[in-house]
Amino acid sequence: FTFPAVMKNQYLVWAHMQRRHDQMSPELKNDLNELLRHSMKVSQAMIEVACMREWFGTAQGMIEFRRCLVQALDIKSSQLLQIPHFTEKHLELCRKAVPPVTTLKEFLALEPDQRRKMTQMSDSESLDVESLCSFIGETRIKATIATDDESEIVVGDVAAVTVRLFRKHLDQGEALGPVHAPLFPGAKFEEWWFFLVDSGAKERIVHFERVVEVERCIEEKLRFQVTKAGENNLVLYAMCDAYAGLDHKVELTFHAHAEDELVRKMPVHQEDEDLDLQPTLFQQWMGDLRGDESEEEAGSGDEAEKSGARYRKRFAQKHKEEVQAEPEEESDASSSESE
């Protein structure tokens, strides 16, 4: 194979999606398996880039391409080719059934006897088909929209769409194993992508989440800020990246009040009101500091008063001595004059 690597990989992907593995050499099969093993990380990065750009159409197309790689399906191939032993012959039998069966959901909704009679498979092949049907099972999606601790939605609120995914075929405590993908190298576990889309003229992604949990019940919250007053219409898309035909679509409608239309009264507990009467930590600290300063000032005032008292006492003692000395000098002077 002498083509450039990019062209070679392109041809290998096309051959994989058309299930022409029997026409590949062992070397090409190894190259394809290596390419497919890296394709999950590459496709995930491309989906996340599309989501950050809010391009729902691009993200949706990438997920569809991702599961084509997992199930070895062409873009326009029938979803029923994911079922074991299915060929064009079985597809024709399903189309001729009454009513016609063309999607995976329609096939899973049939009873085992109906599926066996419609496909005309052998017992061993029918066992493989029923094993896959019980493994995929039925998945239900429920979504509600609300704001935390509020009964009404107002512009500027952060609302949350709570999405619950429920796998009916699993019991409590059970988890789902790797998906049925015989042409994909390695184990691949089921992932779900939740897209909250603004259903305006341009389908814009409001929020998205990638869910990798495989338990029986999964709950995820998609938060967004309400920016438009009046009637709002959103659409929740739940897309499986492992099987084509299991996607869900839930339409959500809610009314948002304008900011000046609804005035909320914020309840305040009495204990919280009493806290306003208490000094803050800064006020307490400043109060202690002033107390120290006042004590210092009081202490310095006492020392000054004591010092002044001592000074006045010495001054009074000296003045007294001077007063007592003056009569003696006068008597000495008079006695000398008489002599």
C-alpha positions as MATLAB code, in Angstrom:
seq = 'FTFPAVMKNQYLVWAHMQRRHDQMSPELKNDLNELLRHSMKVSQAMIEVACMREWFGTAQGMIEFRRCLVQALDIKSSQLLQIPHFTEKHLELCRKAVPPVTTLKEFLALEPDQRRKMTQMSDSESLDVESLCSFIGETRIKATIATDDESEIVVGDVAAVTVRLFRKHLDQGEALGPVHAPLFPGAKFEEWWFFLVDSGAKERIVHFERVVEVERCIEEKLRFQVTKAGENNLVLYAMCDAYAGLDHKVELTFHAHAEDELVRKMPVHQEDEDLDLQPTLFQQWMGDLRGDESEEEAGSGDEAEKSGARYRKRFAQKHKEEVQAEPEEESDASSSESE';
ca = [
       0.000    0.000    0.000;
       1.983    2.964   -1.281;
      -0.578    5.763   -0.822;
       0.138    8.590    1.673;
      -0.856    7.877    5.273;
      -3.866   10.224    5.245;
      -5.303    8.657    2.110;
      -4.521    5.178    3.360;
      -6.382    5.801    6.631;
      -9.323    7.216    4.727;
      -9.627    4.103    2.585;
      -9.257    1.855    5.618;
     -12.106    3.663    7.426;
     -14.328    3.371    4.345;
     -13.570   -0.335    4.031;
     -14.340   -0.817    7.728;
     -17.695    0.994    7.468;
     -18.616   -1.166    4.454;
     -17.497   -4.328    6.272;
     -14.927   -5.431    3.703;
     -12.507   -6.875    6.214;
     -12.285  -10.144    4.297;
     -10.576   -8.279    1.463;
      -7.816   -6.852    3.684;
      -4.388   -8.317    4.200;
      -3.226   -9.064    7.777;
      -1.028   -5.940    7.681;
      -3.932   -3.727    6.667;
      -6.141   -5.268    9.349;
      -3.510   -4.432   11.956;
      -3.288   -0.857   10.681;
      -7.079   -0.552   10.784;
      -7.285   -1.851   14.344;
      -4.629    0.619   15.462;
      -6.539    3.411   13.740;
      -9.833    2.415   15.373;
      -8.261    2.229   18.817;
      -7.195    5.874   18.543;
     -10.431    6.959   16.866;
     -12.378    7.166   20.142;
     -10.077    9.802   21.659;
      -9.915   11.771   18.420;
     -13.679   11.732   17.878;
     -14.314   12.694   21.510;
     -12.034   15.711   21.145;
     -13.839   16.741   17.951;
     -17.233   16.476   19.682;
     -16.037   18.605   22.601;
     -14.667   21.272   20.254;
     -18.029   21.409   18.459;
     -19.804   21.715   21.819;
     -17.582   24.578   22.947;
     -18.425   26.329   19.677;
     -22.113   25.573   20.353;
     -22.428   23.751   17.000;
     -25.071   21.137   17.632;
     -25.254   19.904   14.043;
     -21.514   19.255   13.982;
     -21.546   17.477   17.358;
     -24.517   15.353   16.284;
     -22.783   14.358   13.049;
     -19.612   13.415   14.925;
     -21.497   11.137   17.315;
     -23.209    9.440   14.375;
     -19.807    8.928   12.743;
     -18.365    7.663   16.045;
     -20.935    4.870   16.353;
     -20.438    4.008   12.686;
     -16.840    3.282   13.599;
     -17.901    1.190   16.602;
     -20.522   -0.857   14.724;
     -18.839   -0.885   11.277;
     -21.805    0.826    9.609;
     -21.983    3.131    6.654;
     -23.717    6.464    7.221;
     -26.800    5.305    5.291;
     -26.742    1.674    6.425;
     -29.714    0.132    8.185;
     -29.667    0.119   11.977;
     -30.667   -3.549   11.886;
     -27.188   -4.518   10.652;
     -26.024   -4.124   14.261;
     -27.925   -7.334   15.059;
     -25.947  -10.609   14.796;
     -26.268  -12.632   11.563;
     -28.250   -9.911    9.793;
     -27.779   -9.637    6.030;
     -29.583   -7.915    3.193;
     -31.916  -10.894    3.065;
     -33.073  -10.310    6.639;
     -33.423   -6.583    6.012;
     -35.787   -7.345    3.143;
     -37.854   -9.658    5.340;
     -38.160   -6.942    7.993;
     -39.246   -4.368    5.415;
     -41.952   -6.730    4.111;
     -43.332   -7.448    7.573;
     -46.661   -6.004    8.694;
     -46.086   -3.468   10.069;
     -42.610   -2.887    8.559;
     -39.634   -2.949   10.915;
     -36.846   -0.595    9.900;
     -35.285    0.688   13.132;
     -33.536   -0.943   16.073;
     -36.167    0.328   18.529;
     -38.949   -1.266   16.491;
     -37.081   -4.567   16.391;
     -36.427   -4.532   20.150;
     -40.099   -3.804   20.845;
     -41.182   -7.120   19.250;
     -41.714  -10.335   21.176;
     -39.088  -13.090   20.756;
     -41.511  -15.276   18.763;
     -42.293  -12.399   16.425;
     -38.613  -11.735   15.807;
     -37.887  -15.417   15.138;
     -40.805  -15.762   12.753;
     -39.968  -12.557   10.891;
     -36.242  -13.187   10.411;
     -36.568  -16.931    9.664;
     -33.250  -17.666   11.408;
     -32.070  -20.933   12.813;
     -32.355  -21.696   16.518;
     -28.712  -20.948   17.246;
     -28.847  -17.676   15.323;
     -32.075  -16.707   17.070;
     -30.409  -17.320   20.426;
     -27.660  -14.856   19.503;
     -30.266  -12.310   18.435;
     -32.239  -12.670   21.667;
     -29.045  -12.418   23.684;
     -28.291   -9.044   22.099;
     -31.873   -7.807   22.521;
     -31.845   -8.618   26.228;
     -28.381   -7.025   26.571;
     -29.369   -3.742   24.923;
     -32.755   -3.699   26.652;
     -34.885   -0.592   26.969;
     -33.576    2.779   28.057;
     -35.876    5.534   29.252;
     -35.131    9.228   29.610;
     -36.981   11.688   31.838;
     -36.185   15.405   32.082;
     -37.532   18.202   34.306;
     -36.569   21.871   34.530;
     -36.539   24.000   37.687;
     -34.491   26.421   39.759;
     -33.083   25.580   43.160;
     -35.319   26.643   46.089;
     -37.626   28.728   43.852;
     -41.084   28.015   42.463;
     -40.860   30.623   39.688;
     -38.158   31.241   37.097;
     -36.906   34.811   36.619;
     -34.509   36.220   34.034;
     -31.005   35.953   35.447;
     -31.696   32.749   37.385;
     -29.539   29.682   36.954;
     -31.973   26.923   35.993;
     -31.204   23.224   35.894;
     -32.533   20.466   33.671;
     -32.432   17.244   35.668;
     -32.002   14.264   33.331;
     -32.666   10.743   34.576;
     -31.587    7.783   32.455;
     -33.106    4.448   33.452;
     -32.033    1.064   32.061;
     -35.060   -1.141   32.621;
     -33.321   -4.427   31.851;
     -30.811   -4.065   34.695;
     -31.507   -4.928   38.320;
     -30.479   -2.838   41.288;
     -26.705   -2.990   41.735;
     -26.040   -4.302   38.235;
     -23.943   -2.538   35.596;
     -23.700   -2.765   31.830;
     -20.773   -4.588   30.230;
     -18.940   -3.802   26.972;
     -21.133   -3.196   23.932;
     -21.681   -5.749   21.187;
     -19.217   -4.626   18.500;
     -17.536   -7.690   16.934;
     -15.678   -5.665   14.305;
     -14.246   -3.110   16.737;
     -10.904   -3.940   18.411;
     -10.960   -4.011   22.188;
     -13.740   -3.419   24.714;
     -15.971   -0.400   24.185;
     -18.373    0.728   26.907;
     -21.583    2.586   26.302;
     -21.511    6.380   26.610;
     -24.328    8.897   26.451;
     -24.142   12.520   25.418;
     -26.779   14.947   26.719;
     -27.284   18.121   24.676;
     -29.530   20.956   25.827;
     -30.306   22.873   22.638;
     -32.030   26.179   22.039;
     -34.663   25.374   19.441;
     -34.430   28.722   17.652;
     -33.525   29.404   14.052;
     -29.962   28.330   14.822;
     -29.783   25.240   16.981;
     -27.329   26.358   19.646;
     -25.965   24.152   22.411;
     -26.863   25.668   25.766;
     -25.198   22.951   27.841;
     -23.854   19.443   27.314;
     -22.654   16.518   29.410;
     -20.850   13.284   28.607;
     -22.044   10.369   30.750;
     -19.884    7.257   31.066;
     -21.647    5.572   34.005;
     -23.105    2.161   33.190;
     -25.313    1.667   36.256;
     -29.049    1.084   36.232;
     -30.035    4.671   37.076;
     -28.123    7.798   36.144;
     -28.968   11.379   37.073;
     -27.294   14.414   35.557;
     -27.995   18.148   35.906;
     -27.529   20.518   32.986;
     -27.350   24.088   34.325;
     -27.806   27.255   32.294;
     -28.639   30.928   32.854;
     -32.050   32.191   31.817;
     -31.613   35.199   29.515;
     -35.018   35.663   27.850;
     -38.337   36.609   29.442;
     -41.557   34.925   28.365;
     -41.957   31.525   26.730;
     -38.734   29.533   26.330;
     -38.386   26.344   24.299;
     -35.483   23.957   24.730;
     -34.841   20.471   23.400;
     -32.909   17.764   25.205;
     -31.098   15.277   22.967;
     -29.776   12.083   24.551;
     -27.463   10.310   22.114;
     -25.803    6.926   22.521;
     -22.344    6.632   20.978;
     -22.351    2.815   20.782;
     -25.616    1.856   19.042;
     -27.520    3.632   16.284;
     -31.249    3.958   16.909;
     -31.368    4.412   20.697;
     -31.403    8.208   20.813;
     -34.030   10.186   22.721;
     -35.492   13.646   22.211;
     -37.378   15.541   24.933;
     -38.979   18.955   24.346;
     -38.958   21.344   27.322;
     -41.033   24.500   27.700;
     -40.971   26.982   30.584;
     -42.020   30.573   31.297;
     -39.528   33.090   32.653;
     -40.618   36.293   34.401;
     -38.885   39.603   33.769;
     -36.772   40.957   36.628;
     -39.222   43.822   37.322;
     -42.257   41.580   36.905;
     -41.728   39.383   39.942;
     -40.262   40.743   43.175;
     -39.011   38.058   45.488;
     -39.179   38.467   49.233;
     -36.099   36.982   50.747;
     -36.965   35.246   54.045;
     -34.644   36.092   56.917;
     -34.543   34.075   60.127;
     -34.573   35.862   63.470;
     -31.210   34.381   64.348;
     -29.742   35.902   61.186;
     -31.250   39.299   62.057;
     -29.713   39.102   65.534;
     -26.318   38.561   63.958;
     -26.534   42.054   62.466;
     -26.548   43.439   66.025;
     -23.342   41.646   66.930;
     -19.995   43.308   66.250;
     -18.021   41.916   63.410;
     -14.610   40.343   63.867;
     -12.989   43.587   62.682;
     -15.063   45.633   65.090;
     -14.169   43.309   67.952;
     -10.496   43.580   67.099;
     -10.651   47.380   66.891;
     -12.506   47.475   70.179;
      -9.783   45.473   71.923;
      -7.153   47.737   70.397;
      -8.897   50.872   71.685;
      -9.194   49.247   75.098;
      -5.432   48.649   75.208;
      -4.763   52.215   74.131;
      -7.094   53.615   76.800;
      -5.397   51.505   79.458;
      -2.026   52.773   78.319;
      -3.308   56.320   78.374;
      -4.789   55.789   81.826;
      -1.512   54.329   83.081;
       0.557   57.191   81.667;
      -1.864   59.711   83.242;
      -1.424   58.197   86.691;
       2.348   58.350   86.408;
       2.195   61.993   85.318;
      -0.050   62.866   88.235;
       2.313   61.171   90.680;
       5.306   62.962   89.179;
       3.512   66.306   89.448;
       2.643   65.661   93.084;
       6.270   64.902   93.911;
       7.379   68.058   92.107;
       4.845   70.195   94.012;
       5.922   68.666   97.316;
       9.612   69.439   96.686;
       8.723   72.966   95.586;
       6.669   73.566   98.729;
       9.467   72.221  100.953;
      12.044   74.472   99.306;
       9.776   77.494   99.584;
       9.242   76.799  103.274;
      12.978   76.621  103.880;
      13.505   79.937  102.106;
      10.798   81.591  104.168;
      12.344   80.364  107.411;
      15.798   81.613  106.368;
      14.703   85.261  105.714;
      14.048   86.330  109.416;
      17.474   85.079  110.483;
      19.194   87.216  107.829;
      17.220   90.281  108.872;
      18.162   89.831  112.582;
      21.837   89.535  111.683;
      21.655   92.726  109.640;
      20.005   94.725  112.457;
      22.495   93.624  115.043;
      25.419   94.709  112.917;
      23.906   98.165  112.372;
      23.485   98.739  116.132;
      27.041   97.925  116.769;
];
